[in-house]
Amino acid sequence: MEQFSEYEVKQLTGQGECYIHTHPKEPLTQNSSLQLQLNQPILPVVDGATLTYKQDFVSISPAGASVHIYLPPAVKPKEYVIFMIGSGTVTVHADGTDTISGNATKILSRSWSALWIKSDGSGTWFDLESVVGIGSAGTAALPALFFNNDTNTGFYSPGADQLGFSTNGSLRWLLNSSGWLLGYNGVIQQQSDVDYGPQCNVYGASNTAGAAPYMIFGKARGTQAAKTSVQSGDNLGTLLWQAYHTTGTAGYANAASIYAQATGAPSGDIVPTKLVFQTMNTSGIADQMTIDSSGTVSITSGQIKFPATQNASDDANTLDDYEEGTWTPTITAESGTFTTVSASGSYVKIGKLVSCEIDIAITTAGTASGALYFTLPAFTPAGIGCGAAREGAATGAMCQLYITTSGGSVYTYSNGSVIASGRRLRGSFSYISTT
């Protein structure tokens, strides 16, 4: 161990060379000490098959001062580890036009920080690993582990069994003792130019039926240190989709979302909540469907659309179809034929229930007599159906409509014929279809 005085420049020899001096403009104070310890021999480090390096280890205690180390020319294979203890700064300078991984200098400004460099004789020192010994827990503003002299960005321990990630002097993410990664005003963003785009995959394996991956959104009022209960109307969490556009001011616009909102004050562990689904319309993003705390589904537009082709279900409690439409009934008689007759019809199908209205106009009966028959919409009856009609042009009499699997028929209530010229029959009926 050698002790150096102020401004003294000293060359140490042994396994290699190292030049060191204090900066004239920032002299050491009287009670400061500059200690340069050359430990030798250090275990050799072998690089490749031919070159062998001896490693010098330099330990420096600036005691609050500014210390400068000037490296020799990087003209032969060499390796150094420079280790700083205590407060102050240690600036390591490359010789002349040499660099340290592209930089003229490297600065150690934190206690227990170290610089590990190596030259292969090409004129460049390579920063193999700038590290910080974890001698203290650190803080968000001064993390214990930092990189490239960016002293307010790195890792530290906010508490027992915790790892904090800070940038620009502020805590961004916290990995707690349970393995939970907690964000503090942080954003996870993944960008990709591949066809399938960025993905967020969560997988889990367990033989327990109720154990599965899940996502949690938690909302509290107050602060992290002093939380208070949520209130009615508080948004508890949102899943948001955005779409990029180049119209107007280019950027991402909100396109759709699902959010949960408290609808009442908490009572014990119970928080009344509704789930709201939003999509973008011509006026902007808007609530479209809500499931309230009682399970009631409300649709803002008041519409549910079913596919044009029914997706039939065998479940008795499943509504699998809804359709509104019209059809043109074909009118025939039990015997004979009509000279002039016309008809129109409309229907509403809900599940298997078909409800119809029919309008039949007999202008000229011709030779038609007996029962009046009409065809049904394109839904085959599963059994018998009934309805009623009124003749409104001549007699005002009520009539019966009878539905079978082969079609519909009209009779008077006494099972007589309703066929005559100048008659108008209007009625309604319903039946259960096979699908």
The 8 nearest C-alpha neighbors of each residue, nearest first, counted from 0:
[[1, 36, 2, 35, 34, 37, 38, 3],
 [2, 0, 35, 3, 34, 36, 33, 37],
 [1, 3, 34, 33, 4, 0, 35, 32],
 [4, 2, 33, 7, 1, 5, 34, 32],
 [3, 5, 7, 6, 2, 33, 32, 27],
 [4, 6, 7, 27, 26, 21, 3, 20],
 [7, 5, 21, 20, 23, 8, 4, 22],
 [8, 6, 5, 20, 4, 9, 3, 21],
 [9, 7, 20, 19, 6, 10, 18, 21],
 [8, 10, 19, 18, 11, 7, 20, 3],
 [11, 9, 18, 17, 12, 16, 8, 19],
 [12, 10, 16, 17, 9, 13, 18, 15],
 [13, 11, 16, 15, 10, 14, 17, 37],
 [12, 14, 15, 11, 16, 39, 37, 40],
 [13, 15, 53, 12, 55, 39, 40, 16],
 [16, 14, 13, 12, 55, 17, 53, 77],
 [15, 17, 12, 11, 10, 18, 71, 13],
 [16, 18, 11, 70, 10, 19, 71, 15],
 [19, 17, 10, 69, 68, 9, 70, 16],
 [18, 20, 68, 8, 69, 9, 67, 17],
 [19, 21, 8, 7, 67, 6, 68, 22],
 [22, 20, 66, 6, 67, 23, 5, 26],
 [21, 23, 25, 24, 26, 66, 67, 65],
 [24, 22, 25, 26, 6, 21, 5, 20],
 [25, 23, 22, 26, 21, 65, 27, 6],
 [24, 26, 22, 23, 65, 27, 64, 21],
 [27, 25, 23, 24, 22, 28, 5, 21],
 [26, 28, 64, 31, 5, 29, 25, 21],
 [29, 27, 31, 30, 26, 64, 32, 63],
 [28, 30, 31, 27, 32, 5, 26, 4],
 [31, 29, 28, 32, 27, 62, 63, 33],
 [32, 30, 28, 62, 29, 27, 33, 61],
 [33, 31, 62, 34, 61, 30, 60, 27],
 [32, 34, 61, 60, 3, 2, 59, 35],
 [35, 33, 59, 2, 60, 32, 36, 1],
 [36, 34, 59, 58, 57, 1, 37, 33],
 [35, 37, 58, 0, 57, 38, 34, 1],
 [38, 36, 57, 56, 39, 35, 55, 58],
 [39, 37, 56, 36, 40, 55, 41, 57],
 [40, 38, 41, 37, 14, 55, 13, 56],
 [39, 41, 38, 42, 14, 53, 54, 55],
 [42, 40, 39, 54, 43, 55, 38, 53],
 [41, 43, 40, 44, 54, 53, 39, 52],
 [44, 42, 53, 52, 41, 45, 54, 51],
 [43, 45, 52, 51, 46, 53, 42, 54],
 [46, 44, 51, 52, 43, 47, 50, 48],
 [47, 45, 50, 51, 44, 48, 49, 52],
 [46, 48, 49, 50, 45, 51, 44, 52],
 [47, 49, 50, 46, 45, 51, 44, 52],
 [48, 50, 47, 51, 46, 45, 52, 76],
 [51, 49, 46, 47, 48, 45, 52, 76],
 [50, 52, 45, 46, 44, 49, 53, 43],
 [53, 51, 44, 77, 43, 45, 54, 76],
 [54, 52, 43, 14, 78, 44, 77, 55],
 [53, 55, 78, 79, 41, 52, 43, 56],
 [56, 54, 79, 80, 57, 78, 37, 53],
 [55, 57, 80, 37, 38, 79, 81, 54],
 [58, 56, 81, 36, 37, 82, 80, 35],
 [57, 59, 82, 36, 35, 83, 81, 56],
 [60, 58, 83, 34, 35, 84, 82, 61],
 [59, 61, 84, 62, 33, 34, 85, 83],
 [62, 60, 64, 87, 63, 33, 59, 66],
 [63, 61, 31, 86, 60, 64, 87, 85],
 [62, 64, 87, 86, 61, 65, 88, 31],
 [65, 63, 87, 61, 27, 62, 66, 88],
 [66, 64, 88, 87, 89, 25, 22, 61],
 [65, 67, 89, 21, 88, 90, 64, 22],
 [68, 66, 90, 89, 21, 20, 91, 19],
 [67, 69, 19, 91, 18, 92, 90, 70],
 [70, 68, 92, 18, 19, 91, 93, 67],
 [69, 71, 93, 94, 92, 17, 18, 68],
 [72, 70, 94, 73, 69, 17, 16, 18],
 [73, 71, 94, 74, 70, 122, 97, 93],
 [74, 72, 122, 120, 118, 75, 123, 71],
 [73, 75, 120, 72, 122, 121, 76, 119],
 [120, 74, 76, 73, 119, 77, 118, 121],
 [75, 77, 119, 120, 118, 52, 74, 78],
 [76, 78, 118, 52, 117, 75, 53, 119],
 [79, 77, 117, 54, 116, 118, 52, 53],
 [80, 78, 55, 116, 54, 115, 56, 117],
 [79, 81, 115, 56, 114, 57, 55, 82],
 [82, 80, 57, 114, 113, 56, 58, 79],
 [81, 83, 113, 58, 57, 112, 59, 80],
 [84, 82, 59, 111, 112, 60, 58, 110],
 [85, 83, 60, 110, 111, 59, 82, 86],
 [84, 86, 110, 60, 62, 83, 61, 87],
 [87, 85, 63, 62, 110, 61, 109, 84],
 [88, 86, 63, 64, 61, 65, 62, 108],
 [89, 87, 108, 65, 107, 66, 90, 64],
 [88, 90, 66, 107, 67, 106, 65, 91],
 [91, 89, 106, 67, 105, 68, 66, 107],
 [90, 92, 68, 105, 104, 67, 69, 106],
 [93, 91, 104, 69, 70, 68, 103, 90],
 [92, 94, 70, 97, 98, 103, 104, 69],
 [93, 95, 97, 72, 70, 71, 96, 92],
 [96, 94, 97, 93, 72, 98, 103, 92],
 [95, 97, 94, 98, 93, 103, 122, 123],
 [98, 96, 94, 93, 123, 95, 122, 73],
 [99, 97, 103, 101, 102, 123, 93, 100],
 [98, 100, 124, 102, 101, 125, 103, 123],
 [101, 99, 125, 102, 126, 98, 124, 123],
 [100, 102, 98, 99, 103, 123, 125, 97],
 [103, 101, 99, 98, 104, 100, 105, 93],
 [102, 104, 98, 93, 99, 92, 101, 97],
 [105, 103, 92, 91, 102, 93, 90, 106],
 [104, 106, 91, 90, 107, 92, 102, 103],
 [107, 105, 90, 89, 108, 91, 104, 148],
 [108, 106, 89, 88, 109, 112, 90, 105],
 [107, 109, 88, 106, 87, 89, 110, 148],
 [110, 108, 112, 107, 111, 86, 88, 87],
 [109, 111, 85, 84, 112, 86, 83, 108],
 [112, 110, 132, 84, 83, 131, 109, 134],
 [111, 113, 131, 110, 83, 109, 132, 130],
 [112, 114, 82, 130, 81, 131, 129, 83],
 [115, 113, 129, 81, 80, 116, 82, 128],
 [114, 116, 80, 128, 127, 79, 126, 129],
 [117, 115, 126, 125, 127, 79, 78, 124],
 [116, 118, 78, 125, 124, 77, 79, 119],
 [119, 117, 124, 77, 76, 120, 73, 123],
 [118, 120, 76, 121, 75, 77, 117, 73],
 [75, 119, 121, 74, 76, 73, 118, 122],
 [122, 120, 119, 123, 74, 73, 118, 75],
 [121, 123, 73, 74, 97, 120, 124, 72],
 [124, 122, 98, 97, 121, 73, 118, 99],
 [123, 125, 99, 118, 117, 98, 116, 100],
 [126, 124, 100, 117, 116, 99, 127, 118],
 [127, 125, 116, 128, 100, 115, 99, 124],
 [128, 126, 116, 115, 125, 129, 117, 114],
 [127, 129, 115, 126, 130, 114, 116, 113],
 [130, 128, 114, 113, 115, 126, 127, 131],
 [131, 129, 113, 128, 112, 132, 114, 144],
 [130, 132, 112, 144, 111, 113, 133, 143],
 [131, 133, 111, 134, 112, 130, 144, 113],
 [134, 132, 135, 143, 131, 144, 136, 111],
 [133, 135, 132, 111, 136, 143, 110, 131],
 [136, 134, 137, 133, 143, 132, 155, 156],
 [137, 135, 156, 155, 143, 138, 157, 133],
 [138, 136, 143, 142, 155, 135, 141, 156],
 [137, 139, 142, 141, 140, 155, 136, 157],
 [138, 140, 168, 169, 165, 170, 142, 141],
 [168, 139, 141, 151, 138, 142, 169, 167],
 [142, 140, 138, 151, 139, 137, 150, 143],
 [143, 141, 137, 155, 138, 154, 144, 153],
 [142, 144, 137, 155, 133, 136, 154, 135],
 [143, 145, 154, 153, 142, 131, 155, 133],
 [146, 144, 153, 150, 152, 142, 149, 143],
 [145, 147, 148, 149, 153, 144, 150, 129],
 [148, 146, 149, 145, 129, 150, 105, 106],
 [147, 149, 150, 146, 106, 145, 107, 108],
 [150, 148, 147, 146, 151, 152, 145, 153],
 [149, 151, 148, 145, 152, 141, 142, 146],
 [152, 150, 168, 140, 141, 167, 149, 142],
 [153, 151, 166, 165, 167, 150, 145, 149],
 [152, 154, 145, 144, 142, 165, 164, 166],
 [155, 153, 164, 144, 142, 163, 143, 165],
 [156, 154, 142, 143, 137, 163, 136, 162],
 [155, 157, 162, 136, 158, 161, 163, 137],
 [158, 156, 161, 163, 155, 162, 138, 136],
 [159, 157, 161, 156, 160, 162, 136, 175],
 [158, 160, 161, 156, 157, 176, 162, 175],
 [161, 159, 176, 158, 175, 162, 156, 157],
 [162, 160, 175, 158, 159, 156, 176, 174],
 [161, 163, 156, 174, 173, 155, 175, 157],
 [162, 164, 173, 155, 154, 156, 172, 157],
 [165, 163, 154, 172, 171, 170, 153, 173],
 [164, 166, 170, 169, 171, 152, 139, 153],
 [167, 165, 152, 168, 169, 151, 153, 170],
 [166, 168, 151, 152, 169, 165, 140, 139],
 [140, 167, 169, 151, 139, 166, 165, 152],
 [170, 168, 165, 139, 166, 167, 171, 140],
 [169, 171, 165, 139, 164, 172, 183, 163],
 [170, 172, 183, 165, 185, 164, 182, 169],
 [173, 171, 182, 164, 181, 183, 163, 170],
 [172, 174, 163, 181, 180, 162, 175, 164],
 [175, 173, 180, 162, 179, 161, 178, 181],
 [176, 174, 161, 178, 177, 179, 173, 162],
 [175, 177, 160, 178, 161, 174, 179, 159],
 [178, 176, 175, 179, 174, 160, 180, 161],
 [177, 179, 175, 176, 174, 180, 161, 181],
 [180, 178, 175, 177, 174, 181, 176, 173],
 [179, 181, 174, 173, 178, 175, 172, 182],
 [182, 180, 173, 172, 179, 174, 183, 175],
 [181, 183, 172, 185, 171, 184, 173, 180],
 [182, 184, 171, 185, 172, 170, 181, 173],
 [185, 183, 182, 171, 186, 172, 170, 169],
 [186, 184, 183, 182, 171, 187, 172, 170],
 [185, 187, 188, 184, 182, 183, 171, 172],
 [188, 186, 185, 189, 182, 190, 184, 172],
 [189, 187, 186, 190, 197, 185, 191, 199],
 [188, 190, 197, 191, 187, 198, 199, 196],
 [191, 189, 197, 188, 192, 196, 198, 193],
 [190, 192, 197, 196, 193, 189, 194, 195],
 [193, 191, 196, 194, 190, 197, 195, 189],
 [192, 194, 196, 191, 195, 197, 190, 198],
 [195, 193, 196, 192, 191, 197, 198, 190],
 [194, 196, 193, 197, 198, 192, 191, 190],
 [195, 197, 193, 191, 194, 192, 198, 190],
 [198, 196, 191, 190, 189, 195, 199, 193],
 [199, 197, 200, 196, 189, 195, 191, 190],
 [198, 200, 201, 197, 189, 202, 196, 188],
 [199, 201, 198, 202, 197, 212, 203, 213],
 [202, 200, 212, 199, 203, 213, 214, 211],
 [203, 201, 212, 200, 204, 211, 213, 199],
 [202, 204, 212, 211, 205, 201, 210, 213],
 [203, 205, 202, 206, 211, 210, 212, 207],
 [206, 204, 207, 210, 203, 211, 208, 209],
 [205, 207, 208, 204, 210, 209, 211, 203],
 [206, 208, 205, 210, 209, 211, 204, 203],
 [209, 207, 210, 206, 205, 211, 204, 212],
 [210, 208, 207, 211, 205, 206, 212, 213],
 [209, 211, 207, 208, 205, 212, 206, 204],
 [210, 212, 203, 209, 213, 204, 205, 208],
 [213, 211, 203, 202, 201, 210, 214, 204],
 [212, 214, 211, 215, 201, 210, 202, 203],
 [213, 215, 216, 212, 201, 217, 211, 236],
 [214, 216, 217, 213, 236, 218, 212, 235],
 [217, 215, 236, 218, 214, 235, 237, 259],
 [216, 218, 215, 235, 219, 236, 214, 234],
 [219, 217, 235, 216, 220, 229, 236, 234],
 [220, 218, 229, 228, 226, 227, 221, 217],
 [219, 221, 227, 229, 226, 228, 222, 218],
 [220, 222, 226, 227, 225, 219, 223, 224],
 [223, 221, 225, 226, 224, 220, 219, 227],
 [224, 222, 225, 226, 221, 219, 220, 227],
 [223, 225, 222, 226, 221, 227, 220, 219],
 [226, 224, 222, 223, 221, 227, 220, 219],
 [225, 227, 221, 222, 220, 223, 219, 224],
 [228, 226, 220, 221, 219, 229, 225, 222],
 [229, 227, 220, 219, 230, 226, 265, 221],
 [228, 230, 219, 220, 233, 227, 231, 218],
 [231, 229, 264, 233, 232, 228, 263, 261],
 [230, 232, 263, 262, 261, 264, 233, 229],
 [231, 233, 261, 262, 260, 230, 234, 263],
 [234, 232, 261, 260, 231, 230, 235, 229],
 [235, 233, 260, 236, 259, 232, 261, 258],
 [236, 234, 218, 259, 260, 233, 217, 216],
 [235, 237, 216, 258, 234, 259, 217, 238],
 [238, 236, 258, 257, 239, 259, 256, 235],
 [237, 239, 257, 256, 258, 240, 236, 255],
 [240, 238, 256, 237, 255, 241, 257, 253],
 [239, 241, 255, 254, 256, 253, 238, 242],
 [242, 240, 253, 254, 252, 251, 239, 243],
 [243, 241, 251, 252, 254, 244, 253, 240],
 [242, 244, 251, 250, 252, 241, 245, 249],
 [245, 243, 249, 246, 250, 251, 242, 252],
 [244, 246, 249, 247, 250, 248, 243, 251],
 [245, 247, 244, 249, 248, 250, 243, 251],
 [248, 246, 249, 245, 244, 250, 252, 251],
 [247, 249, 246, 250, 245, 244, 251, 252],
 [250, 248, 245, 244, 246, 247, 251, 243],
 [249, 251, 243, 244, 248, 252, 245, 242],
 [250, 252, 243, 242, 241, 244, 253, 249],
 [253, 251, 241, 242, 254, 243, 250, 244],
 [252, 254, 241, 255, 240, 242, 251, 284],
 [253, 255, 241, 279, 240, 278, 242, 252],
 [256, 254, 278, 240, 277, 279, 239, 253],
 [257, 255, 239, 277, 238, 240, 276, 258],
 [256, 258, 276, 238, 275, 237, 277, 239],
 [257, 259, 237, 275, 236, 274, 238, 256],
 [258, 260, 274, 235, 236, 273, 234, 275],
 [261, 259, 234, 273, 235, 272, 233, 232],
 [260, 262, 272, 231, 232, 233, 263, 271],
 [263, 261, 231, 272, 271, 232, 260, 273],
 [264, 262, 231, 271, 261, 265, 270, 230],
 [263, 265, 230, 231, 266, 270, 262, 229],
 [266, 264, 270, 269, 267, 263, 268, 271],
 [267, 265, 269, 268, 270, 264, 271, 263],
 [266, 268, 269, 265, 270, 264, 228, 271],
 [267, 269, 266, 270, 265, 271, 264, 228],
 [270, 268, 266, 267, 265, 271, 264, 272],
 [269, 271, 265, 272, 266, 264, 268, 261],
 [272, 270, 263, 262, 292, 261, 269, 265],
 [273, 271, 261, 262, 292, 260, 270, 291],
 [272, 274, 291, 292, 260, 290, 259, 275],
 [273, 275, 259, 290, 289, 258, 291, 260],
 [276, 274, 289, 258, 257, 288, 259, 273],
 [277, 275, 257, 288, 287, 286, 256, 289],
 [276, 278, 286, 256, 285, 287, 255, 257],
 [279, 277, 255, 284, 285, 254, 280, 256],
 [278, 280, 284, 254, 283, 255, 285, 281],
 [281, 279, 283, 282, 284, 278, 285, 254],
 [280, 282, 283, 279, 284, 285, 278, 254],
 [283, 281, 280, 284, 279, 285, 278, 254],
 [284, 282, 279, 280, 281, 285, 278, 254],
 [283, 285, 279, 278, 280, 277, 254, 255],
 [284, 286, 277, 278, 279, 287, 283, 280],
 [287, 285, 277, 276, 288, 275, 278, 299],
 [286, 288, 299, 277, 276, 298, 285, 278],
 [289, 287, 298, 276, 297, 299, 275, 286],
 [290, 288, 275, 297, 274, 296, 291, 276],
 [289, 291, 296, 274, 295, 273, 294, 297],
 [292, 290, 273, 294, 293, 295, 289, 274],
 [291, 293, 272, 273, 294, 271, 290, 295],
 [294, 292, 291, 295, 290, 273, 271, 296],
 [295, 293, 291, 292, 290, 296, 273, 289],
 [294, 296, 291, 290, 293, 297, 292, 289],
 [297, 295, 290, 289, 294, 298, 291, 288],
 [298, 296, 289, 288, 299, 295, 290, 301],
 [299, 297, 288, 301, 300, 287, 289, 296],
 [298, 300, 287, 301, 288, 297, 286, 289],
 [299, 301, 302, 298, 287, 288, 303, 297],
 [302, 300, 298, 299, 303, 297, 287, 288],
 [301, 303, 300, 304, 298, 299, 305, 297],
 [302, 304, 305, 301, 298, 300, 321, 306],
 [303, 305, 302, 306, 321, 322, 307, 320],
 [304, 306, 321, 320, 307, 303, 309, 322],
 [307, 305, 308, 309, 304, 310, 320, 321],
 [306, 308, 309, 305, 322, 320, 321, 304],
 [309, 307, 306, 310, 305, 320, 311, 322],
 [308, 310, 311, 320, 306, 307, 319, 305],
 [311, 309, 319, 308, 312, 320, 306, 305],
 [310, 312, 309, 319, 434, 313, 320, 350],
 [313, 311, 314, 319, 310, 317, 315, 318],
 [314, 312, 315, 311, 317, 316, 319, 434],
 [313, 315, 312, 316, 317, 318, 311, 319],
 [314, 316, 317, 313, 312, 318, 350, 319],
 [317, 315, 314, 318, 313, 312, 319, 350],
 [318, 316, 314, 315, 319, 312, 313, 350],
 [319, 317, 350, 320, 316, 349, 312, 321],
 [318, 320, 350, 311, 317, 310, 312, 309],
 [321, 319, 350, 309, 349, 318, 305, 322],
 [320, 322, 349, 348, 305, 350, 323, 319],
 [321, 323, 348, 347, 324, 320, 349, 305],
 [322, 324, 347, 346, 348, 321, 325, 345],
 [325, 323, 346, 345, 347, 322, 326, 348],
 [324, 326, 345, 344, 346, 327, 323, 343],
 [325, 327, 344, 376, 345, 328, 343, 324],
 [326, 328, 343, 344, 342, 329, 325, 376],
 [329, 327, 374, 373, 342, 343, 326, 330],
 [328, 330, 374, 373, 327, 331, 342, 372],
 [331, 329, 373, 372, 328, 332, 374, 371],
 [332, 330, 372, 371, 373, 329, 336, 333],
 [333, 331, 371, 334, 367, 372, 370, 368],
 [332, 334, 370, 369, 368, 371, 331, 335],
 [335, 333, 332, 368, 367, 369, 336, 366],
 [334, 336, 367, 366, 368, 332, 333, 337],
 [337, 335, 367, 366, 365, 332, 338, 334],
 [338, 336, 364, 365, 367, 339, 366, 340],
 [337, 339, 365, 363, 364, 336, 340, 366],
 [340, 338, 363, 362, 337, 361, 364, 341],
 [339, 341, 361, 362, 360, 337, 338, 363],
 [342, 340, 360, 359, 361, 339, 343, 330],
 [341, 343, 359, 358, 328, 360, 327, 344],
 [344, 342, 327, 358, 357, 328, 326, 359],
 [343, 345, 357, 326, 356, 325, 327, 358],
 [346, 344, 325, 356, 355, 324, 326, 357],
 [347, 345, 355, 324, 354, 323, 325, 356],
 [346, 348, 323, 354, 322, 353, 349, 355],
 [347, 349, 353, 322, 321, 352, 350, 354],
 [350, 348, 321, 352, 320, 351, 347, 353],
 [349, 351, 320, 318, 352, 319, 321, 348],
 [352, 350, 432, 431, 434, 349, 353, 348],
 [351, 353, 431, 349, 350, 348, 430, 432],
 [352, 354, 348, 429, 430, 347, 431, 351],
 [355, 353, 429, 347, 346, 428, 348, 352],
 [356, 354, 346, 428, 427, 345, 429, 353],
 [355, 357, 427, 345, 344, 426, 346, 428],
 [356, 358, 344, 426, 425, 343, 427, 355],
 [357, 359, 425, 343, 342, 424, 344, 426],
 [360, 358, 342, 424, 423, 341, 425, 361],
 [359, 361, 423, 341, 340, 362, 422, 342],
 [362, 360, 340, 422, 421, 420, 363, 364],
 [361, 363, 421, 339, 420, 340, 360, 364],
 [364, 362, 420, 339, 338, 365, 361, 337],
 [363, 365, 420, 337, 419, 338, 367, 361],
 [364, 366, 338, 337, 367, 363, 336, 339],
 [367, 365, 335, 336, 337, 364, 368, 338],
 [366, 368, 335, 336, 337, 332, 365, 334],
 [369, 367, 334, 418, 332, 335, 333, 366],
 [368, 370, 416, 333, 334, 332, 371, 418],
 [369, 371, 333, 416, 332, 410, 409, 372],
 [372, 370, 332, 409, 408, 331, 333, 369],
 [371, 373, 408, 331, 407, 330, 332, 370],
 [374, 372, 330, 407, 329, 328, 408, 406],
 [373, 375, 328, 406, 329, 407, 376, 372],
 [374, 376, 406, 328, 377, 373, 407, 378],
 [377, 375, 378, 326, 374, 346, 328, 325],
 [376, 378, 379, 375, 326, 374, 380, 432],
 [379, 377, 376, 432, 380, 433, 375, 434],
 [378, 380, 432, 433, 404, 381, 377, 434],
 [381, 379, 432, 404, 382, 431, 433, 430],
 [380, 382, 433, 432, 431, 379, 404, 383],
 [383, 381, 380, 404, 403, 384, 431, 430],
 [382, 384, 403, 402, 385, 430, 404, 380],
 [385, 383, 402, 430, 429, 401, 403, 382],
 [386, 384, 401, 400, 402, 428, 429, 383],
 [385, 387, 428, 400, 427, 399, 401, 429],
 [386, 388, 399, 400, 426, 398, 427, 428],
 [426, 389, 387, 398, 425, 397, 399, 424],
 [390, 388, 397, 425, 424, 398, 396, 391],
 [389, 391, 424, 395, 396, 423, 392, 394],
 [390, 392, 395, 423, 389, 393, 424, 394],
 [391, 393, 423, 422, 390, 394, 395, 421],
 [394, 392, 391, 395, 422, 390, 421, 423],
 [393, 395, 396, 390, 392, 391, 422, 397],
 [396, 394, 391, 390, 393, 389, 397, 392],
 [397, 395, 394, 390, 389, 398, 391, 411],
 [398, 396, 389, 388, 390, 395, 411, 412],
 [397, 399, 411, 388, 412, 389, 387, 410],
 [398, 400, 387, 410, 412, 409, 411, 386],
 [401, 399, 386, 409, 387, 385, 408, 402],
 [400, 402, 385, 408, 407, 384, 399, 409],
 [403, 401, 407, 384, 383, 385, 406, 400],
 [404, 402, 383, 405, 406, 382, 407, 384],
 [403, 405, 380, 406, 382, 379, 381, 402],
 [404, 406, 403, 407, 402, 380, 379, 374],
 [407, 405, 374, 403, 404, 375, 402, 373],
 [406, 408, 402, 373, 401, 372, 374, 403],
 [407, 409, 372, 401, 371, 400, 373, 370],
 [410, 408, 400, 371, 399, 370, 401, 372],
 [411, 409, 414, 399, 416, 415, 398, 417],
 [410, 412, 398, 415, 414, 413, 399, 417],
 [413, 411, 414, 398, 399, 410, 397, 415],
 [412, 414, 411, 415, 410, 398, 416, 399],
 [415, 413, 411, 410, 412, 416, 399, 370],
 [414, 416, 411, 413, 410, 417, 412, 369],
 [417, 415, 369, 370, 410, 418, 411, 414],
 [416, 418, 410, 411, 419, 415, 409, 371],
 [417, 419, 416, 368, 364, 371, 420, 369],
 [420, 418, 364, 422, 421, 417, 361, 363],
 [421, 419, 363, 364, 362, 422, 361, 418],
 [420, 422, 362, 361, 419, 363, 423, 392],
 [421, 423, 361, 392, 420, 419, 360, 393],
 [424, 422, 360, 392, 390, 391, 359, 361],
 [425, 423, 390, 359, 389, 358, 388, 360],
 [424, 426, 358, 388, 389, 357, 359, 423],
 [388, 427, 425, 387, 357, 356, 389, 424],
 [426, 428, 356, 355, 386, 387, 357, 388],
 [427, 429, 386, 355, 385, 354, 387, 356],
 [430, 428, 354, 353, 355, 384, 385, 386],
 [429, 431, 384, 353, 352, 380, 432, 354],
 [432, 430, 352, 351, 380, 381, 353, 433],
 [433, 431, 380, 381, 351, 379, 434, 378],
 [432, 434, 381, 380, 379, 431, 351, 378],
 [433, 432, 351, 311, 378, 350, 379, 309]]
